[in-house]
Amino acid sequence: MSSPFARHKRTTLAIATAVAAGALLTTGLTTGSAAAQTTAGATPLAAAPVQLSASARTSLIQEKQADAAGTARQIGLGAQEKLVVKDVVRDADGTTHTRYERTYAGLPVLGGDLIVHQAASGAAKGVTKAFNATLKVASLTPALAPAKAEKQALTAAQAAGSQKTAADSSRKVIWAATGKPVLAYETVVGGLQDDGTPNQLHVITDAATGKKLYEFQGIENATGKTLYSGTVTLNSVQSGSTYQLTDSARGNHKTYNLARKTSGTGTLVASSTNIFGTGTASTSSSDQTAAADAAYGAAETWDFYKSTFGRNGIKNNGVGAYSRVHYGNAYVNAFWDDSCFCMTYGDGSGNADPLTSLDVAGHEMSHGVTANTAGLNYSGESGGLNEATSDIFGTGVEFFANNPSDPGDYLIGEKININGDGTPLRYMDKPSKDGGSADYWSSTVGNKDVHYSSGVANHFFYLLSEGSGAKTINGVSYNSPTYNGAAVTGIGRAKALQIWYKALTTYMTSTTNYKAARTATLSAASALYGSTSAEYKAVAAAWTAVNVS
């Protein structure tokens, strides 16, 4: 899981969906899939992803998995390496992009993910790898006892606030994400972090030397009368004399009330009148206003991804997640947890400012999209890109909703008063305005907390969308600078979103850094619009403007 908003004490590598190991398609486009790939009625882009029915996606995954051994040989993998299909994306022109996890001698390879690009004719179009060198491990016999790796992981978790005295799980893996591949232990410790956020700390320990190689959090940290979006239409399901907050039109997303608890699913929110919430703030743990906001945010996020990219839910399989409100007591955060496939919201300081605004919902659930596509490691530069991806798509959700009570803007968390003075949590036009985020890339940007290193990509996205200099959008004033002082002309948010989504789903891997993100977005712009297009040139210019060249 991860928390996009917290600023409390953390371990150096903060929070992540990074190395979420997952094992996971040739017909059957759903009606209207092309419409999701167009802008302003334009002809569908040949390289844009198309929407697949659930059965078509499943059969395509099965087809690619059946061919996995042959694919492994064709791309030059060793005899001990096997591929497991995680996802498949198919473009309008029939090109497929198959994302694989890798095993070595039966052990999962963390940082070994790759994407195979194949034309409709079957011809190879290239391979994108998180780890490019030959995968070879000196020994598969650990010199370190598992108990020592567990002890080290417990020490790290306790430093982050966990009271756990035993690890939740431990397994042998091949660690290939940060250098020479080695046999390692991945140990997971639960409990709670110091601010009440659930803990799911993954610690990677060299099985030969006992050295800690890496650590990351598995938690991604955010008719209804809502607090932030006014009176909206929600879907509910009638059960007897009550109406339950279940959205049957969007994968049966459900909204639950934890009533201040920090574990469990909670109670399904229900109403005898089919009206949820009052539209005003309340400190009561039984108040349904926060639930109305959460359900609305989930619905708009689902519709944004489906309408904009043809994506059918977070996992692209038509299945809805669920949301939990009223988590903990005065908990000032929100988080996505891929292990429960759920979104959780605290009520903020004094239980008076629930973190259920539209951009927070879009941000947090977009962590689920990242986890189920590129799986960007949640630390260093890849962690900043992970956070920025959620800010970018959360912003996309807010503009998509076009709600007069919460107009679209390039501010993050402007409704939830997390700073106590009415200011936003983050600014995309000039990220440093928050006092900690980076406007431009530097060799040390990866040392920042991921919520601050995200500034480089947020700034890039703003420049690509709107361009540099002073302007007013939906009543909000912006003035975006550039590293080199050169003016940048934007291509519009719609095209910028298509480029970032294609880069995330077909060209980024778990270890993508800023330099590789530039390459990935240029590849996406080239595929979508052509390598000599104005869009391609704008992508290059926007990266140069944030000092990524």
Secondary structure, DSSP 8 states (H G I E B T S, - for coil): -B-SS--S---TT----TT---------B-TTGGGGG-STT----TTSB--B-HHHHHHHHHHHHHTHHHHHHHTT--TTEEEEEEEEEEBTTS-EEEEEEEEETTEEEEEEEEEEEE-TTS-EEEEEES--S----S-SS-SS-HHHHHHHHHHHHHHTT---SS-SEEEEEEE-SSSS-EEEEEEEE-SB-TTS-B--EEEEEETTT--EEEEEESEE---EE-SSS-EE----EEETTEEE-EETTTTTEEEEE-TT-SSS--EE-EESSS-B--SS----TT-SHHHHHHHHHHHHHHHHHHHHH---STTSSS---EEEEEETTT---EEEETTTTEEEEE--GGG-S-S--HHHHHHHHHHHHHHTTT---SSHHHHHHHHHHHHHHHHHHHHHHTBTTB---SEESTTTTTTSSS--SEESSSGGGGSS--SS--TTGGGS-HHHHTHHHHHHHHHHHH-SEEEEETTEEEEE--TT--------HHHHHHHHHHHHHHT--TT--HHHHHHHHHHHHHHHH-TTSHHHHHHHHHHHHTT--
